[in-house]
Amino acid sequence: RSSIFDAKAGIALNEN
């Protein structure tokens, strides 16, 4: 997994 993807997913989940 990529750090960028992980960070993006975390933010998206947090925002959603």
Helices and strands as residue ranges (DSSP letters): H 3-15
